[in-house]
Amino acid sequence: MKGVSIEERAVNLAHYIIETKDTVRGAARKFGVSKSTVHKDVSERLTHINKALAIEVRAVLDENKAERHIRGGMATKHKFEDKHKVG
């Protein structure tokens, strides 16, 4: 994201997370920045740039956080099933 201001990056990250319902980790991978940068951009910087957008992205992040244990459990289940396939 070279050549893009921090404010633009924060807004772009927020729009991406809202549209795709992606996680902080997924957004970081997509935009080539760290998870810490994504979190700081959408949690802190965005509140000063666009309060309404910050509220929208917070709802998605809260939903992702609530579902995190389910995704982790499913990943473990699939890993276990693949490891113990017969045949």
QUIMO-V335622 format. One line per field, one symbol per residue. phi: phi as a letter, one per 40 degrees, with the letter a starting at -180 (. if undefined). psi: psi as a letter, one per 30 degrees, with the letter a starting at -180 (. if undefined). burial: + if it has 16 or more other ideal C-beta (glycine too) atoms within 10 Angstrom, else -. A space follows every 10 residues. Layout:
phi=???
psi=???
burial=???
This chain:
phi=.cgbcdcccc cccccccccc gccdcccccc cgbccccdcc cccbccccca dccccccccc cccccccdcc cccccccccc cccbcch
psi=hkgkleeeee eeeeeeeeef glleeeeeee fhlleeeeee efeeeeffej eeeeeeeeee eeeeeffefe eeeeeeeeee eefgkk.
burial=--------++ +-++-+++-- -+++-+++-- +-+---++-- ++--++---+ --++-+++-+ +--+------ ---------- -------
